[in-house]
């Protein structure tokens, strides 16, 4: 210890994560002080109700309902309230007052990260949010620091444990979507309103953060193409399995070139096929993983717990120690880099491959007709699998086709699917999934 004064820590929120953060600060004070060179003093915990039940027993005198006063008297503010307001206002007040801020608030950072970073930079404070994307998994600091000198080409990952749990049960145990969702709810993976998870909003917020850091460009959350998993069926799971794939909800941030030669960034979230020998295919239950592809470093994967009170608290404490060390050593906070200012490209510019499942009339010339539709739009088939004929609508014989395409531009693939829907030989397009995770 170098005799540096105690640092006052203000904690906003005491839910499952906040309670664990408070516990760790109180229980490991000596160990943290040895790492930092100064002691951390938990100045207070701002909550809506002092008498609400907590997961962890904490000293009652720490609790307060006056969040603004706590912020004003803190050297470092930890925001774990969630939501946009009042978190945004309180964080802004903290930064303007010169306090460093640590947060796990993905919704706030996705929507207002650049303006909060600017507020921090103006006064030399530090804004840190490692826990906002994948809880215990260290991914933002490696992207921002360890890989800062490399040329990152793509980041793709499983960043929502709830949807991964559902899809994993459907794949490994044959559960229906309803049964898998029910089990996920019973185990606490899903909220009472699961929309944020199953419709991809949570993953889209995290994709915004990953893309902005990986490509040094502001990526608004409303620029992220988003699809959820509510349309995924047991038939799609089975078809993927028979073809050697698994379906995962992926958040993808990618640097690519548009058809007109423009270099830009794509950020998107959707269920996609991953080959079973890809590392992301082995991410089971509620785990998260982020796969990074870089020019010099090659392929890297970060894997671990993407949720949980203690797990998320680990990342929060890591940011806290870093911010506290800066106070002791001196110097301004390190601002985020958004200076590349690459354009955000629409999903139609993405290069990908499709797996298309069709119901077709069982008659001569069907395959030739479908091949012609693909060729007209510059799309080629990598594989075609046809089932035996069976009865269709009105007892008309029909068959099922599963077509795997080669990589093509998303706009051309989507146009091909629409042409297939309108084709006389096609009675239904029953499934369209993208294939990701390959060059």
N, C-alpha and C positions, 0 to 999 in steps of 0.2 A: 504494500500500500504506500502511495506517495503523499498521503495527507490531503488529497483532494477532497473538497466538501462533499457531503452526501447529496445525491441526486434525488429530487422529488419526482415520484412517478404517479401520475393521475390515471386511473383506470375507468373507462366509460363502458358500463355494461358488466353484468355478472351472470351470464347464462352459463352453458356447459363449458365454453372456452374461457370466458372471463374468470370463472371460479377456479379453473385449473391454473391460469396465469397467476392469479393472486396467491394461490397455494404455493406455487413454485417460487415466487419471489420471497414469500415469508419463510419457507422451509429451507431454501438454499441460499440464504443471504450471504453467508460467509464465503461459499464457493463462488458465487457471482461476483462478490467484491474482489476476490483474488484475481479473477479473470479481467475485471474492468479497471481496477486501480481506484475504485471509489465504491462506497456503499449505496445501494438502492433503498430508498425509503418509500414505502407505499403510502402516499399522502392521503389517499381516499379512493373510494369506489362509488361512482355515481350510478344510481339505480332509480327506477320509477317508484318502487316500493321497498322501503327498508325491511319490512316484515315478511316479504315473499320468501317461500322456501328455496333453499339453495342446495346444490349437489355437494358442496363442500362447506364444512363449518369454518366460518371466518369471524374475526373479532367484530362485534356489532358496531364499535365506535368508528370503524373505517367507512361505514356506509353513509351516503349523503344523497339528497335529491337535488342539490344545487350543483349541477354539472358545470355551469359557467364559472362559478367561483373556484371549483377544483381545477379547471383548465388554466385559469389565470395564475394559480400558484404552483404550477408544475413545470419541471424542466423537460420532461418527456411525457407525452400523452399517448395512452394505448386505447384505441377506439375499437370496441367489440360490440357495439349496439346493433349494428346492421341497419339496412334501409338507407334511404337518401337523407331525410331530415328526421331529427335535428343533427345527425352525424356530420353532414356537410358543413353546417354553420359552426359547430363546435370545433371541427378540425381546422377550418379557416381561421377561427379566432386563435387557436393554439399556435398555428404557424405564424400568423401575423404578430403574435406576441413573442416569437423567437423560439418556441418550444419545438422539439422534434416530435414527429408523430409516427406511430406504428399502428397499422390497421390490417384487418383481415376482411374488409368490406368490399367484396368483388363487385357488387352492384354499383357502389359509389365510385370506385376506381374506374370501372368500365365507362360510366357516364360522365365523370368529372375529373378523371385523373390528370389530364394536361393542365387544367386551371389550378388544381391543388398543387401540382408540381411547380408551377410558376410562382404560386404564393410562397412556397418553401424556398425557391431559388432567390426570390427578392430579398429575403432576410438571412440567407445562408443557413437555413434550417434543413433538416433531413426528413423526407417522407418515405417510409418503407412499408411494403405490403407483400412480403414473401408468402404469407399464409393465405392470400386471396385466391390463389389458383389451385393448388394441390395440397393444401394442409401441410403435412410433415415433409412432403417431397421438396427438396431444394431445387427449384428450376429457374426462378427469376434471376437470382444472383449469378448462377452459371451463364445464363444468356447475357446478362448485362455486363458481367466482368470477365469471367473465364473465357468466353467465346467472343469478346468484344472486338478482337483483332481478326477474327475469322469471317468468312463469307457464308452465312447461314442460308440454305436454300429452301428448307422445309421443316416445319414443326408440326407433328401430328400426334394426337394423344387421346387417351381415355381420361377425361377430367370430371366425369360425373359418376360417382360410385353407385348411385341408385339405379340408373339405367343400365349400368354394366351388370349389376346384380340380376336384374330382370332378364336381360338377354342371355346371360351366362346360364341361368337356370333353364331357360327355354332350350338352349343348345345342349347342355350336358345331361339334363334330367328329363327333357321332354315335357316340361311344364307348359301349359297354355299361358298366354300373356296375362290373363286374369288371375290365374293361380300364382304365377311368379310375382305379380304386383301385390297380391294379398300377403304373401310371405314377406316381401320387402317392407310392406307397411307394418306388419307385426314385429319385425326386427328393428324398426325405427329408421330404415333407409329412406322411406318416403314420408313427406309431410301429409297432413290431412288433405290439403289441396296439392296434388303432385304435379300440377301443370308446369311449374318452373323447371322441374327435372325432365319429365317425359316429353315435353314439347321442345326441349333443347335451349330454353332461355338461359339457364344456368351455365351450360357449356358455351353458349355464345358470348356471355360476359367474359368468361375466361379466355376464349379465343381472341377477343379484343385486346386483352392485356398481353397475351403471348405474342401476338402479331406486332403490337406497338413496340415491344422491347426487342424482339428478334430482328425487326427490320427498321428500327429507329425512325418510325413513321407513325403519326397519329392515325389510328384506325377506329373510327366511331362504331359503337355497337350496332347502330342501325345499318351499317354497311356490311355486316356479317350475314351471309346467306344461312338461313336456319331451317332445319327440318327435324322433327322429333321421331320417336319410335312407336307412336300409337298405331301406325298402319302395318307394323311388322307382324307377320302371321307365322303359325307353325309350319305352313307349307314353304314359306321362304327360308325358314331355318333349315328345314329338311333338304331343300334344293341346294342351299349353300353347303351343307355338310357333304352331300353326295359329290359336289364339285370340288371339294377340298378347301372350303372357305368357312369362316365364322363371321357372323354379323356383329359389329361393334358400332356404338355411337361415337363418332370421331369429331374432335375439334381440329381443324387444319388451318395452318397459316403457311402461306407459300409465296415465294418470290418467283414470278413468271413473266413471260413476254406475250403481249397481246398479238392478235393477228396482224395489226398494223406496225408491229415492231416496238411498241411502247413497253418499257420495263415497268412493272408495277407489283402490287401485293394483292393477294386473295386471302380472305378469311371466311371460313365456312364451317358449318356444323350439320352433319347428317349421318344417318345409319349407312354403313358401307361394308363391303366384303373385304376381309383380310385373309390372306393365305394362312393356313394353319401352321406353317413353319415360320411365320413372321413373329418376332418377339411380342408384339401387342396381342396376338391371339392367345397367349398363355396368361393373360391378365384376367384373373377369375374373381368372382364374388364382387365385393364392393371396393376392390383396389383400384388405384389410378396408376397411369404410366404415361410419360411423355417421351416421344421418340424424336430426336433431333438429327437432321442431316446437314452437315457442314462441309465446305470445300476441303479444308485441311484436316479437320478433326475426324471426318468421316461420319459414321453412324454412332450415336450415343443414345442410351435409354435411361430414364430416371423413373424408378418404380417405388411404390410404397402406399401408405395409408393416405387417402385423399380426403378424409373427414375424421371427426371424433374430437372430443374436447381436449384430451391430453395430447393427441397427435398435432392438432392445430396449434395448441399452446407452445409446442416445441418450436415451431417456426416463428411464432410471435416473440418468444424469448430470444431467439437468434437475432432478430432485428433489434430487439431492445438492447442486447449486449453491444451490438455494433454501434447503435446510436449513443449509448453511454460511453463507449470507448472514444468516440469522437469528441465528446465533451471534455474528457480527461486530456486527450492528446492535443486538441485544438484544431482549428481550421473549419471552413464552411462545409456544409453537407454537399454530397456529390449529386448534381442534378441528373435527371434522366435525359437521354439523348433522343430527340425526335427531329433531328436536323436533315435526315435523308429526304423527307417530304415526297416519298414515292406516291404515285396515284393509286387509288384503290380500284382494282379491276372488278367488273361484274363476274358472276359465276359462269356466265357463258364463255368466258375466255379460258377457263380451266381446261387442262388436258387430263382426261380420265378415261376409264373404260366402263362399259355397262354390262350387266347381266339382265337380259330381258326375257320374261316368261310370257308366252302367248298361248291362247286357245285358237286353233286354226281349223278350217274346214279340212276334212280328210278326203282330198281329191288330188288328181294329178296336177302338177305345175305349181303347187303351193310354195315349195322351197325356191323354185326359180323366181317366182313373183316376189318373195320376200328378199331374196338376194339382190334383185333389181332395185328395190326400195332403198336398201342399204347403200348400194353402189351409187345411186343418184345423188346421195348426200356425202359421198366421200368416206363412208364408214365401211369397214370390212369385218367379217365375222372371224373370230379366232376359234370358235367351237359352236357346234349345233347338236343338240340332243333332242330326239323325238321319242315320245312314248307311243305305246300301241294305241290304235284307234279305239274310240269309245263313243257312246251316245252323247249327243249335244242337245242344244235347245231344239224342241220339236222333233226329237229323235233323229236329228240330222247327225251323221257321223262326224266326230271331231277328234283332234289330237292335240297334245300339248308339246310346245317347242320351248327349249331353253337355249337362248342365243347369247354367247359371250362375245363381245366385240374386242377388237384391238383398240389401243388408245386413240382418241380423237378429241376434237374440241367439244366442250360441253354443249355449245349451241347447236352443233351439227348432230350430236347424239340425241338431244331433246327434240329436234326437228324430225329425226328419224322415227322416234317413238310416236310422235303425233301422226306421221304418215302411216305407220303401221296400224294405229287405231282406226284410221279412215279406210284402210285397205279392205276390199271385198272378201279376201280370203281369210282375214283375221276376225274372229268373233269376239275376242277380248284380249286386252293387255292386262295380265293379272299381277305382274310385279316388275318393277324397275329398280335395280340397285347398282350403285357405283362400286367399282373395284379400286381400292386404294392401297398404299403401302408398297408400291413397286415403281421402278424407274420408268 
